[in-house]
Every structure is written in C-alpha cells, then in structure tokens.
Amino acid sequence: MEAIEHKTKGEGPLILFLHGFPELWYSWRHQMLHAAASGYRAVAPDLRGYEDTSGPPVGDAAKFTTLHVVGDLTALLDAVAGKEEKEPGDIEAVFAQTDAKTVLRKFLTFRDPSPFYFPKGKACGDLFGAPIILPSWLSEEDLDYYAGKFVHTGLPNQIKETIFTSNHKTTEMEGIEHKMVSVKGVDMHIAEKGTSPVPPRLPLALSQGSGELECCEYAKGPTSSPAQTFRALYGDDHYISRFQILPGEIEAELAPLGTERVVKKFLTFRTPGQLYFPEDKGFGDSPDTPIVLPSWLSQQDVAYFTSIFEKTGFTGGVNYYRALDLSWELTAPWTGAQVRVPTKFIIGDLDLTYHIPGAKEYIHNGGFQKDVPSLEEVVVEVCNDDYGRGSNCEPPAREREREMEGIEHKMVRVNGLDMHVAEKGQGPLVLFLHGFPELWYSWRHQIVYMAAHGYRAVAPDMRGYGDTTGAPLGDITKFTTLHLAGDMVALIDAIAPEEDKVFVVGHDWGALVAWQLCLCRPDRVKALVNLSVMYLPRDPTRLLAQTFRDLYGDDHYISRFQEPGEIEAELAPLGTERVVKKFLTFRTPGPLYFPKGKGFGDSPDTPIILPSWLTEEDVDYFTSKFEKTGFTGGVNYYRALDLSWELTAPWTGATVTVPTKFVVGDLDLTYHITGAQEYIHNGAFHKDVPLLEEVVVMEGVAHFINQEKPDEISKHIHDFLKKF
C-alpha cells in the first residue's frame, strides 16, 4: 500500500462504509484510500459490538436489532457530518428573559400549519407582545403545573454529541484518522480520511452484509421470521441456525479452534453454497489442516483482525444474528415499504448469498427492482480466464486449490487394486460412487457439504479410473458388477473396520454398483441414495446389452461400446478435452448415439459452451486424468454388461432391502429409457425396492445431477441420511 502523509487529503461529500461479520472498519481500508484520493471524505465505523466501539451490553442480544444499528448510524451522521447546532444554553438564555409559564403558553397553543421559527434575538417573535388566549382544553391550572416542573428542570435542549480524538493506532494505513464518537450511549470508534468542507445533509453509504438478509433488499415477509426461514431451508446445522442457540454456546465451540483460525476460516470461505457448523465439529475439518490464504489476504491482515477479536470476542457480531427475529418483529411497520434511494448493488458469483434459493431470480427477474425502484445498476462480478474483474478473484488453479482445501487423498490396497480415494470430515462414513466418464471429483461439492455436516465423506476413483491402478484394461472379465461391488466391500473393510454399516451414494454406474452392493451385502449398507439410474431388475430372458440394441439400434452408445478398442479409436481424433465436454454437457432427454465414423455427429470445430456449473478448470481436471488413463477402463463396464448378467443369476427376483432414496432429473436420458417412468412411478420400482422411501424428480435437470445442482443434491442426501 502506498505511503500517505499524516494529514487530511481530499475534499468532498462524506461516504459512510459499513462492514459485515466477522469484520471491522479495516475491511474498507482499500476503498477509504481510493475515495479520499478521489475527493471524498471516507468514514468507516466499527459497528455496535465490534473492536473499539463500546457501550452496548454484549450479553443482551435485544440491543442488536437493525433498528439499534441504524439508529447508531443516524446519530453518527449527525455527529461526524458537522451539522450546525446552537451552543448549549443559547436558546435557554432567550427563554430566561421571561417566565416559564409564558414560554409554555406559546408552545402549547401554537396552531399555525406552517413552520415554527425562532428569529435570532426575537425568541418566538411576539413572545413578549400580544396576549395569548387559551383553548378550551388547556387551563391556567394546566400551565401552572407544567411551569412548576420546568422551573426545577429547565427547558429541554438538544444534547450535542461529543467528538474527541483517541490515540492513533499504529497501522499501515498512514493518513487514516481514528476517533471516538459518542452516539446513543455508544462510544463508537470510526476511521476516516479526507475532509468535507460543506458537510452534506445525506452522505453516501456503502455497506457489506453481515448475513444473507443484507445481501440485497428482500421485501419484508409478514408470515415467516428470517431465522426460521433459514432453518427451514438449510436445517439446524446452518450457521445462522447455530448462531441462534443459547448465548455463549457457539462462542464456546469456536474458542478451542483459536481466534486466528476462526478469522481465517470465515474470511477464506469461498464455497458458492452455505456455511455449516455441525454441533461440536467446528468447520467440519481437522483443526490441524493448513489454511491457504488467497492473494488478497495477507498474514498481516489476519493478524490485525485476530488482535481485535482476541480482545472483544465474536459475541457482538453474533448478536446481530440472534436479534434477527426481534428485528423482524420491530420492523413490521415497514412491511411492503420500498427503498427510495438511488442504489447500485454489487455481488460476486461465488458469494454464498447469491446462491440462497430464489436470490438470483429475485435480483434479476424484477423483484429487486420493484422493492428498490431507484435501483440503477446490478453488477455480478465473475471470475474468468483473466482472473476476473474483481479483486477477490483468483487464478483458476488457485481457486480450485482453495475449493478443494481440506480434502485428503490416499491410496488404499483393496481387492488387488491400489485404489485412490478422496476424503474429508469426521463421523459416520458416506461412500460416494461415481459414474462414466467421471472421477471422485464429480462429488467435490457433496464431499465438502457432508464433511461440514459431521460426516466422513469418501469418494474413490473406481476400478479403471483416475489414479486407481491395478485393473487389467485388456481383460473385460475383470469389470463385472460383482468385481465392482467386491471393490467397495474391501474398501469399507480397509477404511472403516469399526463400522458394521455405512451410507452409500451412487450416480450413473456408481448407482448400478450401489444397487449390486445392496443386493449382495445389505448387512454393510445403512442407507442408500442413488441418482439417475433406477434399479434394473434382472430379466432372465434377455441379455442387457442386447436389450438396448433392440430398443435403440446399433448406433446407440451402449451398442457402440461393446467392441474392444473400437470406440476409443473413434474418439481419439476428437481430443480428450472435447470428449469430456461433449459427455458432461449432454442434455438431450433421449438416447445418446455414436454413428460409426461420425463421433458425436457434429463438426469437431463446433464450439462447446459450458454450463454455469461446469468451469474450464473442472474440465481441465477431468481431461488431465483421462489423458493419462484413456476411457477404456470406464467403457469396460459396458463391455462386461452381459457377463455381469450371467454372473448375477442367483439374484433373479431378489429385492433391495436397504432404506433408499432416488433422485433423477426430468431431462436425464435414463429417465427417458423406454418404460422407465412407468416403472419408477407405477409401483414396480417400489416392489423391487420395498424400502424405497422417496422418489424425487428435479425439473430442468439433466444427467450429471450432482454437479449441475450441487446444493440441492447435497441437501437431499443429508436430509435422508440424517434420519438413520
């Protein structure tokens, strides 16, 4: 940061900067310097309950409603904007020229529907002149009573807020002044830079939310309190729900982590979903896991925040959340009111507030503009290949590294394989099984979510995929569903020897393996959530691969995958990256075809537009692994379909006796297999899976459902598994 002289720089209107949680005036250090250099007077207070601002009782959350906080700011503006006031005693001296009864007579009988003036030196104008006739409702005895009281107390005068200067803090921001301002019984610490020679009546204001309710101006809903709304949306482990518990409880849970780690975890949170605090599990990761700071946050910045919160604790900031419902009650008079101030709104596309259900629709589809009619501009800062337009955006590799923070990788010897697994969290084991053409990485969002909710999330690279080695790719007989289910039994034994049963979640081929695992070893599975691929009961009269050929012909992808080496040779000229993109972006609610010699049926030069849920960095990760292994391992699962059919003859007519939830997208090609919807919804599915508790069909969602709708799928999984 450039050195700035210890003096006021710049003149102009006052800008008031308001910080969020868990932050301080310091969060605005960069903007203050820029604003002052651009001719503004920049002022940033430590809000009620933070740093050097003292006065409010942190033990009383009722003193932290939005009305209290806004009231603080109104008083602060009066104090720092230099509003002209009479000197104390000035007007009293004028009143003293006559008796209290005469002054009160003038005030109480004033009925002119125009402003009331006190021309200097003339008091009430005719105060000592014409007699005043009392109205019928005011008697001389009434005046005598009032006058008797004011003789003892004096007439009320406006109390002028006192501004005094504290010792300058030693910070790297030279030229930023620090003051204490007494407002509403609160000694408020403010930082400011720049001057305003003619203080404006209404300063500009910039604010940063301390929670989702401040992310944008949602119209106040009269039927549901905000804390209860978040609990209904995200459950008891959501941070806002956890902040509602008995005062001091969340503080006690955070204390063992240390203030510095808590500050780092909050400030480096970048998951475009929600933040959870499972009871007694902190942030859901090991307290020894290193935290990599982003480029915009230095260790010195962390040290400053830590030094302050070491002194004050987090209670002041948490109280804002504890007072949410009280604020909701007290603001009932503003139900349906609009914000009529010219407004600009800025948000990051990775901000957790931008991913609240309905937030994007509200912001972009007219609801926001209706509630804030003078809303002039909405800006969504996006991180792109040029590292984004915002200062908080990072290089893609760095961003991916941070999103994967805390996920551990290890090799486990199972069933003749060296199996690569990714895992995070502590608690009951949840085993995530991926499909084709995917990797453990397909479950990245769910791993983070479930770990944050108190589970141990484990996702292997399946046989023939990624960093798992040992499977002979040239021998398709080693890729039957019995081999794959056997791999999972061995993996459970290796990584969770103390657990009799574990939770299993599968997608695509991972779902098929999960169905087989539940048939073979229901004693090892506590509950199952399967995505996309329904249970396929064994038909003893028809080979499975032949069934698909009969339904869709020789160009259907399953038919084309049957000949060893053939499809690999056709895909090779397209390049691994293009193949990955074509598979992952397939959204046609019908069969996938590979006409011989024509690849995906389009020109290899046709650009592929990625959906919002799939980044180039995601594609790079998948591509890097399939460049190394090729697609043969995954394709072999299809080549072994008929052998699997032969080997599973003993389970003909068997049912899956594990508690199950099934989720599929209505655009998923599997949902449009001939007869699939009838099987799922007309009773046959439930007959084959008698403990099937729930079927969810998600509208507008295609095959790669756990990546396309990560938050919703994570919540579906958690809501089901937490029952067991």
C-alpha positions in Angstrom: 0.0 0.0 0.0 1.4 3.4 -0.9 2.5 5.7 1.8 0.2 8.6 2.6 1.1 11.6 4.7 -0.4 12.0 8.1 -2.8 14.7 7.1 -6.3 15.0 5.6 -6.3 14.6 1.9 -9.2 15.5 -0.4 -12.4 17.4 0.0 -15.9 16.4 -0.9 -19.0 14.6 0.2 -18.9 12.1 3.0 -19.1 8.3 2.2 -20.0 6.0 5.1 -18.6 2.5 4.8 -20.4 -0.2 6.8 -18.6 -3.6 7.5 -20.1 -7.1 7.9 -19.3 -10.2 10.0 -16.7 -11.0 11.2 -15.0 -7.8 10.1 -14.0 -4.3 11.2 -13.5 -0.8 9.7 -10.3 -2.4 8.4 -12.2 -4.3 5.7 -12.7 -1.0 3.9 -9.0 0.1 4.1 -8.5 0.0 0.3 -11.8 1.8 -0.6 -11.1 4.5 2.0 -7.8 5.4 0.4 -9.3 5.4 -3.1 -12.3 7.5 -2.1 -10.2 10.1 -0.2 -7.8 10.4 -3.2 -10.9 10.9 -5.4 -12.1 13.9 -3.4 -14.4 12.3 -0.8 -14.4 12.1 2.9 -14.3 8.4 3.8 -15.6 7.3 7.2 -15.7 3.7 8.4 -17.0 2.9 11.9 -16.6 -0.2 13.9 -20.3 -1.1 14.2 -22.0 -1.8 17.5 -20.3 -4.7 19.3 -17.1 -4.5 17.3 -13.5 -3.6 18.2 -13.1 -0.2 19.9 -16.8 0.7 19.8 -18.0 0.3 23.3 -21.2 0.7 25.2 -23.8 -1.8 24.1 -24.2 -4.8 26.5 -23.0 -7.8 24.5 -24.9 -10.0 26.9 -28.2 -8.6 25.7 -28.9 -9.6 22.1 -32.0 -7.4 22.2 -29.8 -4.4 21.9 -28.5 -5.5 18.5 -31.6 -5.2 16.3 -31.4 -3.5 12.9 -33.2 -0.5 14.4 -30.5 -0.1 17.1 -27.8 -0.3 14.4 -29.5 2.1 12.0 -30.1 4.4 14.9 -26.4 4.4 15.7 -25.6 5.4 12.1 -28.2 8.2 12.1 -26.6 9.6 15.3 -23.1 9.1 13.8 -24.0 11.1 10.7 -25.3 13.9 12.9 -22.0 13.8 14.8 -19.4 13.5 12.0 -21.2 15.5 9.3 -20.8 18.6 11.4 -24.5 19.6 11.5 -24.7 23.2 12.7 -26.1 23.5 16.3 -26.8 26.2 18.8 -24.3 26.5 21.6 -25.6 24.9 24.8 -27.6 27.5 26.8 -28.1 29.8 23.8 -31.8 29.4 23.4 -32.3 29.0 27.2 -30.8 32.5 27.7 -33.5 33.9 25.4 -36.3 32.0 27.2 -34.9 33.2 30.5 -35.9 36.8 29.5 -39.5 35.8 30.5 -41.1 33.2 32.8 -41.6 29.5 32.1 -45.4 29.8 32.0 -45.2 32.4 29.2 -42.9 30.2 27.1 -45.0 27.2 27.6 -48.2 29.1 26.8 -46.6 30.0 23.4 -45.5 26.4 22.6 -48.7 24.6 23.7 -51.1 27.0 21.9 -49.2 27.0 18.6 -51.7 26.1 15.8 -50.2 27.7 12.7 -49.9 24.9 10.0 -46.6 26.4 8.8 -43.1 26.1 10.3 -42.3 27.4 13.7 -39.4 29.9 13.7 -37.1 31.5 16.3 -35.6 34.5 14.6 -32.3 35.2 16.4 -32.8 37.7 19.2 -36.6 37.7 18.8 -37.4 34.4 20.5 -40.9 33.5 19.5 -41.4 36.7 17.6 -44.3 38.1 19.6 -43.3 36.2 22.8 -43.5 39.4 24.9 -46.2 41.0 22.8 -49.9 40.2 22.3 -51.8 38.2 24.9 -52.5 34.5 24.2 -56.0 33.2 24.6 -56.0 29.6 25.9 -58.1 27.0 24.1 -60.8 25.1 25.9 -58.7 22.0 26.5 -55.9 24.0 28.2 -56.5 25.8 31.5 -54.4 28.2 33.6 -54.0 25.4 36.2 -52.6 23.1 33.5 -50.0 25.8 32.6 -49.2 26.3 36.3 -48.5 22.5 36.6 -46.1 22.4 33.6 -44.4 25.6 34.6 -43.8 24.3 38.1 -41.9 21.3 36.7 -39.8 23.2 34.3 -38.8 25.7 36.9 -36.9 22.8 38.5 -35.6 21.0 35.4 -35.1 23.8 32.8 -36.5 23.7 29.3 -35.2 20.7 27.3 -32.3 21.4 25.0 -30.6 19.3 22.3 -27.7 17.4 23.7 -24.7 17.9 21.5 -22.7 14.7 20.7 -19.1 15.0 21.8 -16.3 14.2 19.4 -12.9 13.5 20.9 -9.7 12.1 19.4 -8.2 8.8 20.6 -4.6 7.9 20.3 -3.7 7.0 16.7 -3.5 3.3 16.1 -0.3 2.1 14.5 -1.4 0.7 11.2 0.0 0.5 7.7 -2.7 3.0 6.5 -1.0 6.3 7.1 -3.3 9.3 7.0 -6.4 7.4 8.2 -7.5 9.1 11.4 -9.2 7.3 14.3 -11.8 9.0 16.5 -14.3 8.1 19.2 -17.8 9.5 18.7 -20.4 9.3 21.4 -23.7 8.3 19.9 -26.8 7.0 21.6 -24.9 5.9 24.6 -22.4 4.1 22.5 -18.7 5.2 22.2 -18.2 4.5 18.6 -14.8 4.1 17.0 -14.5 5.4 13.5 -11.7 5.5 11.0 -11.8 8.4 8.4 -9.8 10.0 5.7 -10.4 13.1 3.7 -12.5 16.2 4.5 -15.8 17.6 3.6 -15.8 21.5 3.7 -19.5 21.8 3.4 -21.0 18.7 5.1 -23.9 17.3 3.1 -27.1 16.5 4.8 -27.3 13.0 3.4 -23.9 11.2 3.0 -23.4 8.3 0.6 -23.3 4.9 2.2 -21.6 1.7 1.2 -22.5 -1.5 3.1 -21.3 -5.1 3.2 -23.8 -7.6 4.7 -23.3 -9.4 7.9 -25.5 -12.2 6.7 -27.9 -13.3 3.9 -30.5 -10.7 4.9 -28.2 -7.9 4.0 -27.1 -9.4 0.6 -29.9 -7.5 -1.1 -33.1 -5.7 0.0 -35.6 -8.5 0.3 -39.1 -7.3 0.9 -40.1 -8.0 4.5 -42.3 -11.1 4.6 -45.0 -10.9 7.3 -45.5 -14.7 7.5 -42.1 -16.1 8.3 -39.4 -14.9 10.5 -35.9 -14.8 8.9 -34.2 -17.2 11.4 -36.9 -19.7 10.9 -36.8 -19.3 7.2 -33.1 -20.2 7.1 -33.7 -23.1 9.5 -36.4 -24.5 7.1 -34.1 -24.0 4.1 -30.9 -25.4 5.5 -31.6 -27.2 8.7 -30.2 -26.9 12.3 -26.5 -27.0 11.3 -26.7 -23.9 9.1 -24.5 -21.1 10.7 -27.5 -18.8 11.2 -29.4 -21.5 13.0 -26.4 -22.4 15.1 -25.9 -18.7 16.0 -29.4 -18.7 17.5 -28.7 -21.1 20.3 -28.1 -20.1 23.9 -25.8 -17.0 24.1 -22.2 -18.1 24.6 -22.7 -21.6 23.2 -21.3 -21.0 19.7 -18.6 -18.9 21.2 -17.6 -21.8 23.4 -17.4 -24.1 20.4 -15.2 -21.7 18.4 -12.9 -21.0 21.3 -10.8 -24.2 21.1 -10.1 -23.5 17.4 -8.3 -20.3 18.3 -9.2 -16.8 17.1 -6.8 -16.7 14.2 -8.1 -20.0 12.7 -11.7 -18.8 13.1 -10.8 -15.5 11.3 -9.1 -17.3 8.5 -11.9 -19.8 8.0 -14.5 -17.1 7.8 -12.6 -14.8 5.5 -11.4 -17.5 3.2 -14.8 -19.2 2.8 -15.5 -19.4 -1.0 -17.9 -22.2 -1.5 -20.8 -21.0 -3.6 -23.2 -22.7 -1.2 -24.0 -22.4 2.5 -21.8 -22.4 5.6 -22.5 -25.1 8.3 -21.4 -25.7 11.9 -22.3 -29.2 12.9 -22.5 -29.2 16.7 -19.1 -29.7 18.4 -17.4 -30.2 15.0 -16.5 -26.6 14.2 -15.9 -26.0 10.5 -16.0 -29.8 9.8 -12.3 -30.2 9.2 -9.3 -31.1 11.3 -8.1 -28.1 13.3 -4.6 -29.1 12.1 -5.5 -28.7 8.4 -3.4 -25.8 6.9 -5.4 -22.9 5.6 -4.0 -21.4 2.4 -4.6 -17.6 2.3 -5.7 -16.1 -1.0 -3.6 -13.4 -2.7 -5.8 -10.6 -1.4 -5.5 -11.5 2.3 -2.1 -11.2 3.9 -0.9 -12.7 7.2 -0.6 -9.1 8.4 -4.3 -8.5 7.7 -5.2 -11.7 9.6 -3.0 -10.6 12.5 -4.9 -7.3 12.7 -8.3 -8.9 12.7 -7.1 -11.5 15.2 -5.7 -9.0 17.6 -9.0 -7.2 17.8 -11.2 -10.3 18.1 -8.9 -11.7 20.7 -9.8 -8.7 22.8 -13.6 -8.4 22.1 -14.6 -12.0 21.1 -17.2 -12.7 18.4 -20.3 -12.2 20.6 -21.0 -8.6 19.4 -21.2 -9.7 15.8 -23.1 -12.9 16.5 -25.7 -10.9 18.4 -26.8 -9.4 15.1 -28.0 -12.8 14.1 -29.5 -13.5 17.5 -31.6 -10.4 17.1 -32.8 -11.3 13.6 -36.3 -12.3 14.6 -36.7 -9.4 17.0 -35.6 -7.1 14.2 -38.3 -8.7 12.0 -40.9 -8.1 14.7 -39.9 -4.5 15.2 -39.8 -3.6 11.5 -43.5 -4.7 10.9 -44.5 -1.1 10.2 -42.2 -1.3 7.1 -43.8 -4.4 5.6 -44.3 -3.7 1.9 -42.3 -0.4 2.1 -39.8 0.4 -0.7 -36.2 1.7 -0.6 -36.3 5.0 -2.5 -32.7 5.9 -2.5 -30.6 5.8 -5.8 -28.8 2.4 -5.5 -26.2 0.3 -7.0 -25.8 -3.4 -6.0 -22.6 -5.5 -6.4 -22.2 -9.2 -5.7 -19.8 -12.0 -6.5 -21.0 -15.0 -8.4 -19.3 -17.2 -5.8 -20.9 -15.4 -2.8 -23.0 -17.7 -0.6 -25.7 -15.0 -0.5 -26.1 -15.2 -4.3 -26.9 -18.9 -4.0 -29.7 -18.6 -1.5 -32.8 -20.3 -3.1 -34.6 -17.7 -5.1 -31.9 -15.0 -4.7 -30.9 -14.9 -8.4 -34.5 -14.8 -9.6 -35.3 -12.0 -7.1 -32.2 -10.0 -8.2 -32.6 -10.4 -11.9 -36.3 -11.0 -12.6 -37.8 -7.8 -11.3 -38.5 -8.4 -7.7 -35.5 -6.5 -6.5 -36.3 -3.5 -8.8 -39.9 -3.5 -7.5 -38.7 -3.2 -3.9 -35.9 -0.7 -4.7 -37.5 1.4 -7.6 -34.4 3.6 -7.8 -32.1 0.6 -8.3 -29.9 1.8 -11.2 -27.4 -1.0 -11.6 -26.7 -4.6 -10.6 -23.2 -6.0 -11.1 -22.3 -9.6 -10.7 -18.5 -10.0 -10.5 -17.4 -13.1 -12.3 -14.1 -14.9 -12.1 -13.0 -15.7 -15.6 -9.9 -16.8 -17.5 -8.4 -13.3 -16.9 -8.7 -13.9 -13.2 -12.0 -12.0 -13.1 -13.0 -8.4 -12.8 -13.0 -8.2 -9.1 -10.0 -8.0 -6.7 -11.2 -11.1 -4.9 -10.9 -13.4 -8.0 -8.0 -15.7 -8.2 -6.2 -17.7 -10.9 -8.2 -20.8 -11.8 -5.7 -23.3 -10.4 -5.5 -21.3 -7.2 -9.3 -21.1 -6.9 -9.7 -24.9 -7.5 -7.0 -25.5 -4.9 -8.9 -23.4 -2.3 -12.2 -25.1 -3.1 -10.6 -28.5 -2.5 -8.9 -27.3 0.7 -9.0 -30.0 3.4 -9.9 -32.9 1.1 -7.2 -35.5 1.7 -6.0 -38.0 -0.8 -4.7 -41.5 -0.1 -4.1 -44.9 -1.8 -5.7 -48.0 -0.3 -4.9 -51.5 -1.2 -8.2 -53.3 -2.0 -9.2 -56.4 -4.0 -5.9 -56.5 -5.9 -6.1 -52.7 -6.7 -4.3 -49.6 -5.5 -7.4 -47.5 -5.1 -7.2 -43.7 -4.9 -9.7 -42.2 -2.5 -10.5 -38.6 -1.6 -12.0 -37.9 1.8 -12.9 -35.1 4.2 -14.5 -34.9 7.6 -15.1 -37.0 10.7 -18.2 -39.0 11.6 -20.3 -41.8 10.0 -18.9 -42.9 6.7 -20.6 -41.8 3.5 -19.2 -43.7 0.4 -19.7 -41.8 -2.9 -19.6 -43.8 -6.1 -19.1 -42.0 -9.4 -20.2 -42.9 -13.0 -19.0 -42.6 -16.6 -16.9 -40.6 -17.6 -16.2 -39.3 -14.2 -13.9 -39.4 -11.2 -14.1 -38.9 -7.4 -14.0 -35.2 -8.4 -17.7 -35.4 -9.5 -18.5 -35.5 -5.8 -16.4 -32.5 -4.8 -19.4 -30.4 -3.7 -21.0 -33.2 -1.7 -17.8 -34.1 0.0 -17.4 -30.6 1.3 -21.1 -30.4 2.3 -21.3 -33.7 4.1 -18.0 -33.1 5.9 -19.4 -29.8 7.1 -22.4 -31.7 8.5 -20.5 -34.1 10.6 -19.9 -37.0 8.2 -16.7 -38.6 6.9 -17.2 -38.3 3.1 -15.1 -40.7 1.0 -15.1 -40.9 -2.8 -12.9 -43.4 -4.7 -11.7 -43.4 -8.2 -13.5 -46.6 -9.3 -11.7 -49.5 -10.9 -10.1 -48.4 -14.2 -10.5 -44.7 -13.4 -8.2 -41.8 -12.4 -5.4 -42.6 -10.0 -6.7 -46.1 -9.2 -4.4 -48.7 -10.7 -4.1 -52.5 -11.0 -7.1 -53.4 -13.1 -6.1 -55.1 -16.4 -7.7 -52.9 -19.0 -7.3 -55.5 -21.7 -9.5 -58.0 -19.8 -13.1 -57.0 -19.7 -14.0 -60.0 -17.5 -12.4 -58.1 -14.6 -15.0 -55.3 -14.8 -18.3 -57.1 -13.8 -20.6 -55.6 -11.3 -19.5 -58.3 -8.8 -15.9 -57.1 -9.2 -17.0 -53.6 -8.6 -19.2 -54.4 -5.6 -16.4 -56.5 -4.2 -14.1 -53.5 -4.5 -16.4 -51.5 -2.3 -16.7 -54.2 0.3 -12.9 -54.4 0.5 -12.7 -50.6 0.7 -15.2 -50.4 3.5 -13.2 -53.0 5.4 -10.0 -51.2 4.9 -11.0 -47.6 5.8 -13.8 -48.3 8.3 -13.1 -51.6 10.1 -15.1 -50.4 13.1 -18.3 -49.7 11.2 -20.7 -52.5 10.5 -22.7 -50.4 8.1 -22.0 -47.3 6.1 -24.0 -44.9 4.0 -23.7 -45.2 0.2 -24.5 -42.6 -2.5 -24.2 -43.6 -6.2 -24.6 -41.9 -9.6 -24.8 -43.4 -13.1 -22.6 -46.5 -13.0 -21.9 -45.8 -9.3 -25.6 -46.2 -8.8 -25.6 -49.6 -10.6 -22.7 -50.7 -8.4 -24.5 -49.5 -5.3 -27.6 -51.5 -6.2 -25.4 -54.6 -6.6 -23.7 -53.9 -3.3 -27.1 -53.7 -1.6 -28.2 -57.0 -3.2 -25.0 -58.8 -2.2 -24.3 -57.3 1.2 -27.3 -55.4 2.6 -25.6 -56.0 6.0 -22.9 -53.5 5.1 -25.2 -50.6 3.9 -27.1 -48.4 6.4 -29.0 -46.4 3.8 -28.7 -45.7 0.1 -29.2 -42.6 -2.0 -29.0 -43.3 -5.8 -29.0 -40.7 -8.5 -30.1 -41.0 -12.2 -30.0 -44.8 -12.7 -33.0 -46.7 -11.3 -32.8 -50.3 -10.1 -32.7 -52.6 -13.1 -34.2 -56.0 -12.1 -32.6 -59.0 -13.9 -34.7 -60.3 -16.7 -33.7 -63.9 -17.1 -34.9 -64.0 -20.7 -32.9 -61.1 -22.2 -29.2 -60.0 -22.1 -28.9 -56.4 -21.0 -26.7 -55.2 -23.9 -28.9 -56.9 -26.4 -32.0 -55.2 -24.8 -30.5 -51.8 -25.5 -29.6 -52.8 -29.1 -33.1 -54.0 -29.7 -34.5 -50.7 -28.3 -32.2 -48.2 -30.0 -30.2 -49.9 -32.7 -26.5 -50.3 -33.5 -25.6 -46.6 -33.2 -26.7 -46.3 -29.6 -23.7 -45.6 -27.3 -24.1 -48.8 -25.3 -24.1 -50.9 -28.5 -21.1 -48.9 -29.9 -19.2 -49.5 -26.7 -19.2 -53.3 -27.0 -16.3 -53.9 -29.4 -12.9 -53.6 -27.6 -10.8 -50.7 -28.9 -13.3 -49.5 -31.5 -14.9 -46.6 -29.7 -11.5 -45.5 -28.3 -10.1 -45.2 -31.8 -13.0 -43.1 -33.0 -12.8 -40.8 -30.0 -9.0 -40.2 -30.2 -9.0 -37.7 -33.1 -11.5 -35.5 -31.2 -9.1 -35.0 -28.3 -9.7 -35.9 -24.7 -10.9 -32.4 -23.7 -13.6 -32.3 -26.4 -14.8 -35.8 -25.5 -15.1 -34.8 -21.8 -17.0 -31.7 -22.7 -19.4 -33.5 -25.0 -20.3 -36.1 -22.4 -20.7 -33.8 -19.5 -22.7 -31.2 -21.4 -25.2 -33.7 -22.9 -28.7 -32.6 -22.0 -31.0 -34.2 -24.6 -33.8 -36.1 -22.8 -33.4 -39.1 -25.1 -30.8 -41.7 -26.2 -27.2 -40.8 -26.9 -25.9 -42.0 -30.3 -22.5 -42.5 -31.9 -23.0 -43.1 -35.7 -20.0 -45.1 -36.8 -17.2 -42.9 -38.0 -19.1 -39.7 -37.1 -18.2 -39.3 -33.4 -20.9 -37.2 -31.7 -22.5 -36.3 -35.0 -21.3 -32.7 -35.1 -18.3 -30.9 -36.6 -15.2 -31.2 -34.3 -14.7 -27.5 -34.7 -18.2 -26.6 -33.3 -17.6 -24.6 -30.1 -19.0 -26.2 -26.9 -20.5 -23.7 -24.5 -20.1 -24.8 -20.9 -23.0 -24.5 -18.5 -22.6 -22.3 -15.4 -22.0 -25.3 -13.1 -19.0 -26.6 -15.1 -15.9 -24.5 -15.4 -12.9 -24.8 -17.7 -10.9 -25.7 -14.6 -13.3 -28.6 -13.9 -12.8 -29.8 -17.5 -9.1 -29.4 -17.2 -9.1 -31.7 -14.1 -11.1 -34.5 -15.8 -9.1 -34.1 -19.0 -5.7 -34.4 -17.2 -6.8 -37.8 -15.7 -8.3 -39.2 -18.9 -5.3 -38.1 -20.9 -3.3 -40.4 -18.7 -5.7 -43.4 -18.5 -7.8 -43.2 -21.6 -11.5 -44.1 -21.5 -11.1 -47.9 -21.7 -11.5 -48.6 -18.0 -14.9 -46.9 -17.9 -16.0 -48.3 -21.3 -15.2 -51.9 -20.0 -18.1 -51.6 -17.5 -20.4 -51.6 -20.5 -18.5 -54.4 -22.3 -19.0 -56.6 -19.2 -22.7 -56.0 -19.0 -23.7 -59.4 -20.4 -21.2 -61.2 -18.3 -22.5 -59.4 -15.2 -26.0 -60.5 -16.3 -24.8 -64.1 -16.4 -23.0 -64.0 -13.0 -25.9 -62.4 -11.1 -28.4 -65.1 -12.0 -28.6 -66.1 -8.3 -30.2 -62.7 -7.6 -33.0 -63.0 -10.1 -36.2 -61.9 -8.4 -34.3 -60.6 -5.3 -35.3 -57.3 -3.8 -33.1 -54.5 -2.4 -33.8 -54.4 1.3 -31.9 -51.2 2.2 -33.7 -47.9 3.0 -33.4 -45.9 -0.2 -34.0 -42.5 -1.8 -33.9 -42.0 -5.5 -33.3 -38.7 -7.3 -33.4 -38.1 -11.1 -33.6 -35.1 -13.4 -36.5 -34.8 -15.8 -34.0 -34.2 -18.7 -31.9 -37.2 -17.8 -31.5 -39.6 -20.7 -32.0 -42.5 -18.2 -35.4 -41.1 -17.2 -36.5 -41.4 -20.8 -35.4 -45.0 -21.4 -38.5 -46.8 -22.7 -40.7 -47.9 -19.8 -38.5 -46.1 -17.2 -41.1 -43.6 -16.0 -43.8 -46.2 -15.7 -41.5 -48.5 -13.7 -40.5 -45.6 -11.4 -43.9 -44.2 -10.7 -46.4 -47.0 -11.1 -45.4 -49.4 -8.3 -42.9 -51.8 -9.8 -39.8 -49.8 -8.5 -41.3 -49.9 -5.0 -42.0 -53.6 -5.4 -38.3 -54.3 -6.2 -37.0 -51.9 -3.6 -39.6 -52.3 -0.8 -37.8 -49.8 1.5 -37.8 -47.1 -1.2 -38.9 -44.1 0.9 -38.8 -41.3 -1.6 -38.5 -40.6 -5.3 -37.6 -37.0 -6.4 -37.8 -35.8 -10.0 -36.0 -32.5 -10.4 -37.3 -30.2 -13.1 -35.0 -28.9 -15.8 -32.0 -31.0 -14.7 -30.1 -33.4 -16.8 -27.9 -36.4 -16.2 -24.9 -35.1 -14.2 -27.2 -34.0 -11.5 -24.8 -33.9 -8.6 -22.7 -31.4 -10.4 -25.5 -29.4 -12.0 -27.4 -28.9 -8.8 -24.8 -29.4 -6.1 -26.6 -27.6 -3.2 -29.9 -29.2 -3.8 -28.4 -32.7 -4.2 -26.3 -32.3 -1.1 -29.3 -31.3 0.9 -31.4 -34.2 -0.5 -28.6 -36.6 0.6 -28.2 -35.1 4.0 -31.9 -34.8 4.7 -32.3 -38.6 4.1 -29.2 -39.9 5.8 -29.7 -37.9 9.0 -32.7 -40.0 9.7 -30.6 -43.0 10.4 
